[in-house]
Amino acid sequence: MNKNLNSLGIDKKPSDTTVVVAMSGGVDSSTVAGIMKKEGYNVIGITLKLYDENKEATKSKQCCSGQDIMDAKRVAHKLGIEHKILYYQDKFKQGVIDNFVDSYLKGETPIPCVQCNQTVKFKDLFEVSKDLKADALVTGHYVKSVTLNKTTNMYRAIDENRDQSYFLFNTTREQLDYLRFPLGGMLKDKTREIAKKLELNVADKPDSQDICFVPSGDYASVIQKFRPGSFKKGNIKNMDGDVIGVHDGIVNFTIGQRKGIKVSYHEPLYVIKINSDNNEIMVGPKDKLGKTEIELKDVNLLTDKKDLNQNIFVKVRSTGTLLEAKVNLEKNNSAKVNLTVPEDGISPGQACVFYSKDQFGHKLLGGGWIKD
């Protein structure tokens, strides 16, 4: 390995290296900015204004709010780094919120954080960073990046409870070679410890938990706001096709859901399928939820196709475990995934993300969107 490489794997002295740090106003990205500054890099902090929050939203544990922007500005001032705010509300509305609403209306369970990374944070912020002649775009995501021979690969963070690689499967190879993730090798407690040593005002700030534009997790209210009249009553059917109840709108249901079905039946019922064309919900017993075959669309690969010719691991939800699987690529960026063991609650609109294992840990290979 080149001994002249700096801590970001770039063949320059830190003092000759300019980095853009995506600063959300939380402790993670603020700590990253502090680490980069302390190591001697030329740091430019950029904060994105993504949506116009209402009074209810400001009380929720969300990211990218007005308070977060002020926190990021204070951190930048404390560190003595340049700070810019980019106003991307229109881009965010078109690329993330509209997609989120449309996906729910199709009976899917969307992941707006993936769309945000794909369409705004990495795409647009990547281009801005290039325009600023930065050598790297650095973020506070909990993923591990390993750069060898000027090629960067992404791995699960050592803190598996905070690993965010699932949300980054749609990163492009060009973006990945430019991105750096300094927090992937440390635990959250260590991040807060560094923030306190740097005397950052956000050292004890709670983590964001809600989707930024969904106050208190009430996604139905967001859909009502942007698509009024989309809550239409429809039939709830059992596995035999018999009507056993009525629902108030398919957006209130996700695959695998048990609570809130509101149907009296002789056994516990789970949502097995959502048919948006007929505005129907199919319910059944828990043993009907398991699947071993998954169809994917819009597959994105960060590796050679041959790396998928082995048994790999997949995640089918952000909070899920790694599952042994085989992936068969097909035409038009589609794929079929065969799981070794059946998995419950696999939902259209979620992602199926691929991993392999090597000496550095579980390497992100790519992934795709789950179809019906």
VEXBA-265711 format. One line per field, with one value per residue (C-alpha): residue number from 1; residue in one letter; x, y, z. Coordinates in Angstrom, 2 decimals. Each point is the difference from the previous one (the first is absolute). Example, Ala and Ser with C-alpha at 12.3 -4.5 7.8 and 13.67 -1.06 7.14 Angstrom:
2
num = (1:2)
residuo = (a:s)
x = (12.30:1.37)
y = (-4.50:3.44)
z = (7.80:-0.66)
END
This chain:
372
num = (1:2:3:4:5:6:7:8:9:10:11:12:13:14:15:16:17:18:19:20:21:22:23:24:25:26:27:28:29:30:31:32:33:34:35:36:37:38:39:40:41:42:43:44:45:46:47:48:49:50:51:52:53:54:55:56:57:58:59:60:61:62:63:64:65:66:67:68:69:70:71:72:73:74:75:76:77:78:79:80:81:82:83:84:85:86:87:88:89:90:91:92:93:94:95:96:97:98:99:100:101:102:103:104:105:106:107:108:109:110:111:112:113:114:115:116:117:118:119:120:121:122:123:124:125:126:127:128:129:130:131:132:133:134:135:136:137:138:139:140:141:142:143:144:145:146:147:148:149:150:151:152:153:154:155:156:157:158:159:160:161:162:163:164:165:166:167:168:169:170:171:172:173:174:175:176:177:178:179:180:181:182:183:184:185:186:187:188:189:190:191:192:193:194:195:196:197:198:199:200:201:202:203:204:205:206:207:208:209:210:211:212:213:214:215:216:217:218:219:220:221:222:223:224:225:226:227:228:229:230:231:232:233:234:235:236:237:238:239:240:241:242:243:244:245:246:247:248:249:250:251:252:253:254:255:256:257:258:259:260:261:262:263:264:265:266:267:268:269:270:271:272:273:274:275:276:277:278:279:280:281:282:283:284:285:286:287:288:289:290:291:292:293:294:295:296:297:298:299:300:301:302:303:304:305:306:307:308:309:310:311:312:313:314:315:316:317:318:319:320:321:322:323:324:325:326:327:328:329:330:331:332:333:334:335:336:337:338:339:340:341:342:343:344:345:346:347:348:349:350:351:352:353:354:355:356:357:358:359:360:361:362:363:364:365:366:367:368:369:370:371:372)
residuo = (m:n:k:n:l:n:s:l:g:i:d:k:k:p:s:d:t:t:v:v:v:a:m:s:g:g:v:d:s:s:t:v:a:g:i:m:k:k:e:g:y:n:v:i:g:i:t:l:k:l:y:d:e:n:k:e:a:t:k:s:k:q:c:c:s:g:q:d:i:m:d:a:k:r:v:a:h:k:l:g:i:e:h:k:i:l:y:y:q:d:k:f:k:q:g:v:i:d:n:f:v:d:s:y:l:k:g:e:t:p:i:p:c:v:q:c:n:q:t:v:k:f:k:d:l:f:e:v:s:k:d:l:k:a:d:a:l:v:t:g:h:y:v:k:s:v:t:l:n:k:t:t:n:m:y:r:a:i:d:e:n:r:d:q:s:y:f:l:f:n:t:t:r:e:q:l:d:y:l:r:f:p:l:g:g:m:l:k:d:k:t:r:e:i:a:k:k:l:e:l:n:v:a:d:k:p:d:s:q:d:i:c:f:v:p:s:g:d:y:a:s:v:i:q:k:f:r:p:g:s:f:k:k:g:n:i:k:n:m:d:g:d:v:i:g:v:h:d:g:i:v:n:f:t:i:g:q:r:k:g:i:k:v:s:y:h:e:p:l:y:v:i:k:i:n:s:d:n:n:e:i:m:v:g:p:k:d:k:l:g:k:t:e:i:e:l:k:d:v:n:l:l:t:d:k:k:d:l:n:q:n:i:f:v:k:v:r:s:t:g:t:l:l:e:a:k:v:n:l:e:k:n:n:s:a:k:v:n:l:t:v:p:e:d:g:i:s:p:g:q:a:c:v:f:y:s:k:d:q:f:g:h:k:l:l:g:g:g:w:i:k:d)
x = (0.00:1.22:1.43:-0.81:-3.75:-1.86:-2.70:-2.54:2.11:0.94:3.59:0.26:0.85:-3.15:0.93:-0.11:-3.30:-3.40:-3.01:-3.69:-1.76:-3.76:-1.17:-3.53:0.28:0.18:2.83:1.29:0.62:1.17:2.57:1.20:0.54:1.94:2.16:0.82:0.89:2.15:1.90:0.89:-2.30:-1.51:-3.65:-3.12:-3.21:-3.22:-3.49:-3.06:-3.36:-2.30:-3.51:-2.07:-1.00:-3.18:-0.40:-0.77:3.12:2.32:-0.97:0.91:3.39:0.77:2.99:0.45:-2.35:0.55:1.51:2.44:1.16:0.71:1.85:2.15:0.79:1.06:2.25:1.63:0.63:1.48:2.34:0.91:-1.01:-1.87:-3.71:-2.56:-3.76:-1.60:-3.76:-1.24:-3.68:-1.23:2.48:-0.91:-3.74:0.34:2.63:-1.04:-3.40:-1.93:1.63:-0.87:-3.69:-0.28:1.62:-2.48:-2.91:1.31:-0.13:3.74:2.02:2.53:3.39:0.36:3.49:1.30:-1.68:1.44:3.54:-0.46:-1.63:1.13:2.73:2.39:-1.05:-0.35:2.42:2.50:-0.22:0.31:3.06:1.62:-0.74:1.74:3.08:-0.26:2.03:-2.70:-3.56:-0.03:-3.14:-0.97:-1.63:0.84:1.56:3.60:1.89:3.21:2.08:2.57:1.69:-2.23:-3.13:-2.32:-2.33:-2.69:-0.37:-2.40:0.96:1.60:-3.01:-2.56:-2.87:0.77:1.19:-1.51:1.40:-3.50:-1.06:2.97:-0.36:-0.94:3.28:1.83:3.56:1.11:-1.61:1.43:3.56:-0.53:-1.83:1.61:-1.63:2.28:-2.48:-0.35:2.77:-1.26:-2.87:-2.53:1.34:3.39:-1.57:-1.64:3.24:1.86:-2.77:0.32:3.78:-0.51:-2.54:-2.69:-3.48:-1.61:2.02:-3.06:-2.60:-2.45:0.16:-2.61:-2.54:-2.82:-0.01:0.76:-3.25:-2.22:-0.82:-0.13:0.00:-3.52:0.54:-3.75:-0.31:2.70:-1.84:-3.24:1.75:1.47:-2.68:-3.32:-2.72:2.40:-1.46:-2.67:-1.89:0.52:-0.36:2.07:0.11:1.25:2.21:-3.08:-1.13:-2.91:-0.76:0.41:0.28:0.40:3.05:0.25:2.87:2.86:2.54:-0.75:1.48:3.35:0.92:0.32:-2.14:-2.17:-1.32:-2.64:-1.70:-3.17:-1.54:-1.42:1.20:0.63:3.80:2.52:0.15:2.92:0.13:1.19:-0.49:-1.12:-1.76:-0.04:-1.72:-3.09:0.51:-0.02:1.89:0.62:0.51:0.90:1.83:3.64:1.28:-1.07:2.44:3.20:1.77:3.11:-0.07:0.11:-0.22:1.95:-0.03:2.44:2.98:3.12:3.38:3.16:2.01:0.66:-2.88:2.28:0.00:-3.65:0.83:0.56:-2.23:-0.44:-2.02:-2.98:-2.06:-3.65:-0.72:2.15:-0.46:0.29:2.75:2.35:-1.55:1.85:-1.06:0.82:-0.53:-0.74:0.26:-2.49:-0.75:-0.87:1.78:-2.27:0.94:-1.37:1.18:-0.34:0.19:1.31:-2.66:-3.47:-0.30:-3.22:-1.34:1.87:-1.61:-0.02:1.65:2.67:3.53:1.82:3.66:2.92:3.12:3.02:2.56:3.76:2.86:-1.43:-3.52:-3.30:0.49:-2.92:-0.44:-3.15:-3.69:-3.38:-3.61:-2.43:-2.86:-3.43)
y = (0.00:3.50:1.51:3.50:-0.62:2.10:-1.36:0.24:-2.12:3.01:0.58:3.51:1.64:0.86:3.68:-0.32:-1.94:1.68:-1.95:0.80:-1.29:-0.50:1.57:-0.89:1.73:-3.27:-1.33:-2.44:2.38:2.74:-2.37:-0.95:3.69:0.34:-3.04:1.28:3.45:-1.45:-2.18:3.10:-0.28:3.04:-0.50:1.46:-0.86:-0.16:-0.26:-0.73:1.62:-2.74:0.79:2.67:-1.47:0.90:0.61:-3.65:-1.11:2.21:-1.91:-3.34:-1.75:0.68:1.00:2.99:2.32:3.71:-0.73:-2.44:2.65:2.38:-2.75:-0.70:3.70:0.20:-3.05:1.46:3.26:-1.87:-1.96:3.02:-1.57:1.36:-0.84:0.10:-0.62:-1.35:0.38:-3.20:-0.04:-0.35:-2.75:-1.85:0.32:-1.43:-2.66:-1.24:1.12:-0.57:-3.43:-0.85:0.86:-1.73:-3.14:-0.29:0.49:-2.97:-2.20:0.16:0.85:2.61:0.95:3.76:0.06:-2.04:2.37:2.99:-1.37:-0.98:3.16:2.87:-0.67:-1.94:1.08:3.76:0.35:-2.08:2.45:3.04:-1.53:-0.57:3.61:1.11:-2.02:-2.16:-3.20:-1.93:0.19:-1.11:-1.00:-1.20:-3.22:-3.09:-2.03:-1.03:0.96:-1.70:1.63:-2.14:0.92:3.09:-2.17:0.36:-2.73:0.30:-2.36:-0.36:2.12:-1.74:1.20:-2.23:1.59:3.31:-1.30:2.08:-1.83:-1.30:3.58:0.55:-2.95:2.33:1.91:0.09:-1.20:3.56:1.34:-2.77:0.69:3.63:-0.61:-0.58:-1.24:0.56:-1.29:-3.54:-1.27:1.39:-0.39:2.77:0.56:0.78:2.51:1.86:-0.13:1.69:2.61:0.84:0.32:2.39:1.88:-0.22:1.22:-3.14:-2.54:-1.12:0.66:-2.94:-2.00:0.72:-2.82:1.09:0.45:3.70:1.00:-2.40:1.57:-2.54:-2.86:0.86:-0.76:-0.18:3.72:0.73:-2.01:1.77:3.36:-0.69:-2.35:0.94:-2.47:-2.93:-1.83:-2.16:-2.81:-3.47:-3.69:-2.12:-3.60:-3.26:-2.45:-1.60:3.33:0.45:3.55:0.10:3.73:3.53:2.26:3.83:0.18:-2.24:2.60:-1.08:-3.47:-1.66:-3.62:-1.99:2.41:-1.50:2.91:2.30:-2.46:0.24:-3.29:-2.57:-3.42:-3.44:0.40:2.89:1.70:1.62:2.09:-2.40:2.11:3.52:0.30:3.68:-0.65:-1.38:1.98:-3.26:-1.44:-3.74:-1.38:-3.43:-2.00:0.71:-3.12:1.51:2.89:-1.96:0.36:-1.57:1.70:3.76:1.88:3.25:2.96:2.87:-1.97:2.06:-1.75:1.35:-3.05:-2.40:-2.33:-2.98:0.95:-1.06:-3.52:-1.08:-0.39:3.49:1.73:2.30:2.34:0.50:2.80:2.56:-1.64:-3.54:-2.54:-1.29:-2.94:-2.59:0.20:-0.47:2.85:-0.62:3.11:0.28:2.45:3.67:0.36:-2.57:-2.95:-2.99:-0.68:-3.45:-0.13:-3.07:0.41:1.61:3.59:1.69:3.42:0.64:3.13:1.67:3.41:-1.17:-0.79:-3.31:0.80:-2.32:-0.70:-2.30:-0.58:0.50:1.00:3.50:-1.14:-0.11:1.79:1.79:-1.38:1.91:-0.86:0.57:0.93:-2.77:-0.55:-1.50)
z = (0.00:-0.84:3.18:-1.28:0.12:2.54:2.34:-2.84:-2.35:-2.15:-1.15:1.47:3.28:1.97:-0.26:-3.80:0.05:-0.16:1.24:0.05:3.12:-0.23:3.27:1.04:3.37:1.93:2.12:-2.62:-2.89:2.40:1.49:-3.48:-0.80:3.25:-0.74:-3.49:1.35:2.79:-2.48:-2.01:-3.02:-1.71:0.97:-1.61:1.83:-2.02:1.48:-2.12:0.59:-1.27:1.14:1.72:3.32:1.84:3.72:0.66:-1.84:2.02:3.17:-1.56:-0.03:-3.63:-2.09:-2.30:1.93:0.56:3.41:-1.60:-2.44:2.87:1.89:-3.07:-0.36:3.66:-0.37:-3.12:1.84:2.98:-2.28:-2.08:-3.32:-2.99:0.01:-2.78:-0.02:-3.17:-0.46:-1.61:0.99:-3.59:-0.85:3.19:-0.65:-3.52:0.69:3.43:1.32:-3.26:-0.37:3.61:-0.48:-3.39:1.39:2.88:-2.40:-2.03:3.09:0.62:3.11:-1.16:1.45:-0.44:1.53:-2.96:-2.45:1.86:-0.18:-3.65:-1.35:2.23:2.54:-2.20:-3.49:0.45:2.89:-1.97:-2.90:2.28:1.69:-3.38:-0.99:3.20:-1.08:3.13:0.12:1.87:1.33:3.63:1.93:3.47:-1.19:2.02:-2.78:-0.42:-3.14:-1.07:-2.74:-1.82:-3.29:-0.29:0.17:2.96:1.21:2.64:2.95:2.89:3.00:2.96:2.03:-1.73:1.93:-1.73:-3.36:-2.84:-3.03:-0.87:-0.79:-2.31:-2.40:-2.88:0.19:-3.33:-0.43:-0.86:3.17:2.16:-1.12:1.07:3.29:3.38:3.24:3.03:2.61:-1.33:2.23:3.31:2.41:0.67:3.52:-1.50:-2.41:2.88:1.99:-2.87:-0.34:3.71:-0.25:-2.91:2.17:-2.67:1.00:-1.47:2.02:1.98:-2.70:-0.40:-3.23:-2.66:-0.08:-2.27:-3.77:-0.34:-1.73:1.98:3.39:2.84:-2.52:-1.22:-3.70:-0.64:0.72:-2.57:-2.64:0.91:-0.39:-3.43:-1.38:1.62:-0.85:-0.32:3.01:-1.62:1.68:-1.41:0.76:2.33:-1.25:1.42:-1.89:-1.60:-1.46:2.42:1.14:3.78:0.65:-1.33:0.21:-0.08:-2.49:-1.09:1.12:3.57:-0.58:-0.56:-0.70:3.22:2.03:2.72:2.06:-1.41:-2.37:2.10:-1.10:2.42:-1.08:1.44:-0.25:0.01:-3.40:-1.80:-3.15:-2.72:-3.12:-0.98:-3.35:-0.96:-3.35:1.76:3.23:1.96:2.95:0.24:3.49:1.30:2.68:0.86:-1.76:-3.33:0.37:-0.65:-3.37:-1.44:-3.43:-0.55:-3.29:-0.29:-2.38:-0.60:1.30:0.73:0.19:1.61:-0.96:-2.88:-0.87:0.70:3.70:0.06:-1.22:3.58:2.99:1.39:2.71:-0.45:2.16:-0.92:2.50:1.78:3.40:-1.34:0.44:-2.69:-1.86:-2.07:-3.64:-3.66:-2.49:-3.67:-2.19:-2.85:-2.82:0.47:3.35:1.63:2.19:1.90:3.51:1.56:3.78:1.79:2.73:-0.41:1.21:1.20:-0.93:-3.25:-1.35:-3.44:0.14:2.43:-1.15:-0.18:0.58:-0.82:2.08:-0.10:2.73:-0.16:2.31:0.49:0.94:-1.89:-3.30:-1.70:-3.51:-1.01:0.03:-1.57:0.72:0.98:-2.45:0.67)
END
